[in-house]
């Protein structure tokens, strides 16, 4: 079996991942929380400290279930501004370490440190220095995985948690990877894991020995080829800098208490307002709107619609999102909705729009721009829709630039 480590002779790709990010920031800022189980959230657990995770708490989990597992946990409301400030400080250290940084989320990134041996040291020494700086300068624990490929570096950081450093040395990739459960692979969720288990495939090594053809018969041709390549540690992707998002999205956990349809629709309206502002702020347009639902039995469903022309107008996005919601109402009434979200996909730069005739008077772009400016200057809720007055739709979670 061939290992595709590219042309790299040494493990020089780092995956750096902050440990229980939100909870770690809370424990950093409040010494009384250190060593105690901490739950960050408001009705739904957004983050849990490792002390809480050891008791079975997972994210996202309803707060009621988390308290049943961990009755002595300390619950704190999220402070997204503090998390964003911590993220910025950590990414400054990343970029000071190497110019080749690919952010994955606000608390994790890939770093390519090949070629820095003469200037800084070998990759392991660089990883140790990075961990020390994050701990000393930002006050947070971080785990680093080190390998010849991005995929293996990410797996190594997951295995190395919490607060660890794990190198997958060249030539040991398959020995490291094959004993691991299949859920460690990108693309293996609960449904795929169950299908593989039914076929007697529980480890990555089982998957590699099964072969691509048989694997495709179980999970489909696309997923089968992808997973088989990963089972052989094949991942030719480079660390990409300046990569823009292929989609942007937002979601809101509703909890398991039954919610009126009007309240769920109001959540969608609030999400569309936020996404429209983000889209215009990034000078981008979208063509596809995706509605995501999670039900009371933890099953999920999606609905999507592609527009004839790309847009960044809130009014157009709102009409499409409401139509998707109306289509999904029978399912929501039947199964109960615990989470609702929207994604904007098929993104392009705003200057790619083609003007169309006739040029009617249309003041919607100016209205959107004015609303964005008012919210930037005076806060998100300074100007809002009547249906959202008096409703709490939560703070904006920290995110990488769009």
NUZAKOL-364585 format. One line per 4 residues: their letters; for each residue x, y, z of C-alpha. Coordinates in steps of 0.02 Angstrom, whole numbers, padded with zeros to 5 digits, m for minus. Example, Ala and Ser with C-alpha at 12.3 -4.5 7.8 and 13.67 -1.06 7.14 Angstrom:
// residues 2
as> 00615/m00225/00390  00684/m00053/00357;
This chain:
// residues 402
xxxx> 00000/00000/00000  00073/00167/m00054  00081/00318/00059  00062/00482/m00032;
xxxx> 00160/00603/00073  00194/00713/m00076  00377/00761/m00094  00399/00794/00092;
xxxx> 00538/00698/00175  00489/00752/00350  00331/00787/00448  00316/00974/00422;
xxxx> 00129/01011/00420  00058/01063/00589  m00124/01058/00640  m00142/01172/00791;
xxxx> m00307/01158/00886  m00353/01252/01044  m00423/01138/01179  m00607/01165/01225;
xxxx> m00584/01343/01164  m00732/01437/01241  m00720/01343/01406  m00531/01368/01414;
xxxx> m00553/01556/01393  m00679/01557/01535  m00561/01458/01648  m00417/01573/01600;
xxxx> m00515/01730/01645  m00593/01662/01805  m00471/01564/01914  m00617/01497/02018;
xxxx> m00669/01392/01867  m00502/01304/01844  m00510/01118/01876  m00700/01122/01881;
xxxx> m00827/01061/01752  m00881/01212/01650  m01025/01223/01526  m01030/01371/01405;
xxxx> m01200/01405/01330  m01375/01469/01351  m01495/01322/01343  m01378/01220/01232;
xxxx> m01198/01175/01275  m01083/01266/01153  m00924/01209/01239  m00877/01102/01387;
xxxx> m00716/01093/01486  m00622/00929/01489  m00682/00904/01669  m00861/00905/01601;
xxxx> m00819/00800/01449  m00750/00666/01565  m00926/00651/01636  m01004/00622/01464;
xxxx> m01050/00800/01415  m01039/00831/01227  m01078/00976/01111  m01205/01023/01057;
xxxx> m01308/00949/01199  m01463/01020/01282  m01418/01102/01446  m01542/00993/01540;
xxxx> m01456/00833/01484  m01284/00904/01523  m01338/00951/01700  m01407/00775/01727;
xxxx> m01236/00703/01682  m01139/00835/01777  m01248/00915/01913  m01101/01009/01992;
xxxx> m01053/01095/01828  m01036/01283/01823  m01138/01361/01683  m01079/01523/01603;
xxxx> m01153/01627/01464  m01044/01642/01308  m00935/01796/01288  m00900/01797/01103;
xxxx> m00800/01958/01104  m00676/01878/01227  m00662/01723/01117  m00633/01827/00961;
xxxx> m00496/01927/01046  m00411/01766/01104  m00424/01694/00928  m00342/01849/00852;
xxxx> m00199/01837/00975  m00170/01653/00936  m00175/01681/00748  m00046/01820/00767;
xxxx> 00070/01689/00843  00030/01569/00700  00074/01700/00569  00231/01750/00666;
xxxx> 00285/01568/00658  00261/01545/00470  00178/01642/00329  00094/01482/00271;
xxxx> m00060/01477/00383  m00230/01407/00330  m00365/01448/00457  m00499/01314/00475;
xxxx> m00599/01398/00612  m00568/01525/00749  m00481/01394/00856  m00383/01288/00731;
xxxx> m00267/01305/00583  m00142/01213/00473  00036/01280/00468  00170/01230/00343;
xxxx> 00342/01244/00423  00443/01158/00287  00601/01255/00248  00613/01338/00419;
xxxx> 00740/01215/00491  00892/01327/00466  00802/01484/00526  00701/01417/00673;
xxxx> 00732/01231/00700  00657/01064/00657  00466/01048/00647  00450/00969/00819;
xxxx> 00548/01112/00898  00438/01236/00805  00281/01149/00868  00346/01152/01046;
xxxx> 00389/01337/01031  00216/01376/00961  00129/01284/01105  00238/01374/01232;
xxxx> 00200/01545/01157  00011/01515/01153  00017/01457/01335  00127/01602/01392;
xxxx> 00062/01746/01287  m00123/01702/01273  m00144/01588/01424  m00228/01445/01331;
xxxx> m00186/01260/01306  m00164/01203/01126  m00133/01033/01048  m00024/01014/00893;
xxxx> m00022/00867/00773  00126/00850/00656  00134/00745/00497  00177/00744/00312;
xxxx> m00005/00775/00261  m00145/00888/00320  m00261/00742/00353  m00138/00649/00464;
xxxx> m00089/00809/00556  m00271/00838/00600  m00295/00658/00658  m00136/00672/00762;
xxxx> m00198/00829/00850  m00363/00742/00892  m00272/00591/00962  m00149/00702/01055;
xxxx> m00280/00801/01151  m00285/00880/01275  m00135/00997/01281  m00019/00882/01187;
xxxx> 00103/00868/01043  00098/00714/00932  00211/00683/00782  00172/00550/00652;
xxxx> 00348/00512/00593  00381/00473/00410  00364/00287/00379  00248/00259/00528;
xxxx> 00089/00331/00451  m00005/00168/00424  00050/00095/00590  m00022/00250/00674;
xxxx> m00179/00262/00569  m00242/00084/00546  m00284/00042/00728  m00394/00198/00744;
xxxx> m00585/00189/00733  m00660/00237/00565  m00744/00391/00640  m00572/00474/00643;
xxxx> m00582/00494/00453  m00653/00651/00373  m00822/00607/00301  m00868/00470/00425;
xxxx> m01018/00523/00528  m01137/00416/00631  m01233/00353/00478  m01078/00302/00381;
xxxx> m01000/00227/00537  m01154/00118/00562  m01151/00060/00381  m00968/00012/00396;
xxxx> m00997/m00076/00561  m01134/m00180/00482  m01004/m00236/00354  m00880/m00279/00492;
xxxx> m00772/m00125/00462  m00731/m00039/00627  m00551/00020/00607  m00459/00116/00472;
xxxx> m00355/m00040/00441  m00514/m00140/00408  m00562/m00011/00279  m00393/m00020/00191;
xxxx> m00399/m00209/00185  m00577/m00209/00119  m00523/m00122/m00042  m00594/00023/m00140;
xxxx> m00720/m00075/m00243  m00805/m00156/m00094  m00799/00008/00003  m00887/00099/m00140;
xxxx> m01025/m00031/m00135  m01056/00009/00049  m01046/00200/00053  m01060/00251/m00131;
xxxx> m00926/00284/m00263  m00877/00461/m00214  m00866/00430/m00027  m00786/00260/m00057;
xxxx> m00642/00330/m00160  m00616/00472/m00035  m00614/00360/00119  m00505/00227/00038;
xxxx> m00374/00358/m00006  m00375/00423/00173  m00359/00245/00241  m00193/00235/00146;
xxxx> m00141/00407/00214  m00154/00483/00040  m00187/00669/00047  m00096/00780/m00080;
xxxx> m00176/00945/m00024  m00061/01091/00017  m00083/01219/00154  m00176/01360/00067;
xxxx> m00163/01541/00120  m00291/01673/00074  m00422/01541/00036  m00599/01611/00039;
xxxx> m00751/01521/00103  m00853/01417/m00018  m01007/01451/00088  m01059/01551/00240;
xxxx> m01192/01502/00364  m01268/01524/00535  m01381/01420/00643  m01479/01428/00805;
xxxx> m01511/01288/00928  m01692/01294/00984  m01688/01162/01121  m01813/01021/01140;
xxxx> m01954/01128/01209  m02091/01147/01076  m02076/01314/00988  m02215/01410/00900;
xxxx> m02195/01416/00712  m02189/01605/00718  m02039/01597/00835  m01946/01477/00720;
xxxx> m01984/01588/00571  m01920/01739/00668  m01757/01646/00696  m01740/01621/00508;
xxxx> m01773/01806/00478  m01637/01854/00603  m01514/01732/00523  m01548/01801/00348;
xxxx> m01517/01978/00408  m01350/01925/00481  m01296/01825/00329  m01345/01962/00207;
xxxx> m01238/02086/00303  m01091/01965/00306  m01109/01931/00120  m01103/02115/00074;
xxxx> m00964/02149/00199  m00857/02020/00109  m00903/02092/m00063  m00977/01925/m00116;
xxxx> m01137/01860/m00194  m01223/01691/m00184  m01336/01584/m00292  m01389/01442/m00177;
xxxx> m01481/01450/m00010  m01483/01296/00100  m01600/01269/00248  m01537/01147/00380;
xxxx> m01649/01067/00510  m01621/00952/00658  m01769/00864/00736  m01817/00802/00908;
xxxx> m01756/00626/00866  m01585/00700/00816  m01612/00662/00632  m01574/00798/00506;
xxxx> m01641/00865/00342  m01591/00997/00216  m01686/01096/00086  m01601/01203/m00046;
xxxx> m01643/01319/m00190  m01531/01392/m00324  m01572/01565/m00390  m01566/01608/m00576;
xxxx> m01445/01751/m00537  m01318/01778/m00399  m01367/01908/m00269  m01319/01993/m00108;
xxxx> m01490/02072/m00076  m01571/02031/00089  m01745/02045/00013  m01708/01907/m00115;
xxxx> m01623/01796/00014  m01769/01821/00133  m01898/01771/00004  m01804/01612/m00039;
xxxx> m01774/01566/00144  m01958/01589/00187  m02008/01480/00039  m01891/01343/00100;
xxxx> m01963/01359/00275  m02140/01344/00209  m02091/01186/00114  m02016/01111/00273;
xxxx> m02162/01154/00389  m02248/00983/00373  m02088/00898/00433  m02066/01023/00574;
xxxx> m02245/00998/00633  m02225/00810/00628  m02053/00789/00707  m02017/00946/00808;
xxxx> m01871/01062/00768  m01722/01078/00887  m01602/01171/00772  m01622/01279/00619;
xxxx> m01489/01354/00508  m01457/01432/00339  m01307/01425/00223  m01268/01532/00072;
xxxx> m01170/01433/m00059  m01106/01450/m00237  m01017/01609/m00184  m00930/01726/m00304;
xxxx> m00852/01899/m00296  m00978/02040/m00308  m00890/02118/m00458  m00934/01962/m00559;
xxxx> m01117/02016/m00570  m01178/02052/m00746  m01292/02203/m00760  m01459/02165/m00843;
xxxx> m01583/02269/m00941  m01694/02363/m00911  m01612/02472/m00779  m01766/02502/m00671;
xxxx> m01757/02612/m00518  m01708/02494/m00378  m01665/02563/m00208  m01640/02395/m00121;
xxxx> m01448/02398/m00132  m01444/02572/m00053  m01564/02516/00082  m01459/02363/00123;
xxxx> m01300/02468/00128  m01380/02596/00244  m01444/02461/00361  m01270/02381/00365;
xxxx> m01188/02547/00407  m01312/02585/00547  m01285/02414/00625  m01097/02430/00611;
xxxx> m01100/02599/00700  m01236/02573/00830  m01251/02385/00853  m01340/02240/00773;
xxxx> m01510/02278/00851  m01507/02466/00825  m01617/02444/00672  m01719/02285/00662;
xxxx> m01876/02210/00591  m02040/02225/00686  m02054/02036/00702  m01886/02032/00792;
xxxx> m01924/02168/00921  m01910/02097/01096  m01839/01930/01037  m01668/01867/01090;
xxxx> m01579/01779/00948  m01412/01763/01035  m01244/01843/01004  m01142/01818/00848;
xxxx> m01017/01676/00868  m00837/01715/00822  m00782/01663/00648  m00642/01682/00524;
xx> m00656/01823/00396  m00774/01785/00252;
